[in-house]
Amino acid sequence: GQSLEQPSEVTAVEGAIVQINCTYQTSGFYGLSWYQQHDGGAPTFLSYNALDGLEETGRFSSFLSRSDSYGYLLLQELQMKDSASYFCAVEGSARQLTFGSGTQLTVLP
Amino acid sequence: DTAVSQTPKYLVTQMGNDKSIKCEQNLGHDTMYWYKQDSKKFLKIMFSYNNKELIINETVPNRFSPKSPDKAHLNLHINSLELGDSAVYFCASSPRDSRTYEQYFGPGTRLTVT
């Protein structure tokens, strides 16, 4: 089976940088995805790492270390609109996504 | 144009009833999914389906059944609804098998069982 751990809540101020960590245990692994979900909205795809290293997409970056079963999402130049829940998700051997429990990010003015 | 759409957006019903939620995607994707998100925002895969196979999460009760009339539609039928079925149900789709990590979600259907 698969299990993922991520912090339940993170708070930061506008303009700051925040890192959301994710550790996972899985019986099969293709990659780690990150999704954003605003209250009342649908999850939206942010990024994906299949190989070790950093992937950058604008203000958001995602990192993966396969040997440590660890990844993180880095959000720079935080904006109020970044307040949302962020989910890491493992793509396992069945080519399905198993999601973490989500991290609620609150951005303060 | 909406990429993944679901109807209805809200569904309130009584225990024991049978209900369906419809999902359509116009992205030309091969694989579609149903997820359940509970009140603690835990998002759990229920089914994945493409024209080759149906994968059912082993924890899903057999009261839940997906029906796919064609590649663009995956409907969810729920029989004998229970209080614990109250949740938000999301339909999603993804491109070809090698990109199942990039999923596009519908707006969700909030099901309330009374």
Chai-1 contact restraints between the chains, C-beta under 6 A:
chainA,res_idxA,chainB,res_idxB,connection_type,confidence,min_distance_angstrom,max_distance_angstrom,comment,restraint_id
A,G31,B,Y101,contact,1.0,0.0,6.0,A-B,restraint_1
A,S33,B,Y101,contact,1.0,0.0,6.0,A-B,restraint_2
A,A42,B,F105,contact,1.0,0.0,6.0,A-B,restraint_3
A,A42,B,P107,contact,1.0,0.0,6.0,A-B,restraint_4
A,A42,B,G108,contact,1.0,0.0,6.0,A-B,restraint_5
A,P43,B,F105,contact,1.0,0.0,6.0,A-B,restraint_6
A,F45,B,E102,contact,1.0,0.0,6.0,A-B,restraint_7
A,Y48,B,Y101,contact,1.0,0.0,6.0,A-B,restraint_8
A,S85,B,K41,contact,1.0,0.0,6.0,A-B,restraint_9
A,E91,B,Y101,contact,1.0,0.0,6.0,A-B,restraint_10
A,A94,B,I55,contact,1.0,0.0,6.0,A-B,restraint_11
A,R95,B,T100,contact,1.0,0.0,6.0,A-B,restraint_12
A,Q96,B,I45,contact,1.0,0.0,6.0,A-B,restraint_13
A,Q96,B,S48,contact,1.0,0.0,6.0,A-B,restraint_14
A,F99,B,L43,contact,1.0,0.0,6.0,A-B,restraint_15
A,S101,B,F42,contact,1.0,0.0,6.0,A-B,restraint_16
A,G102,B,K41,contact,1.0,0.0,6.0,A-B,restraint_17
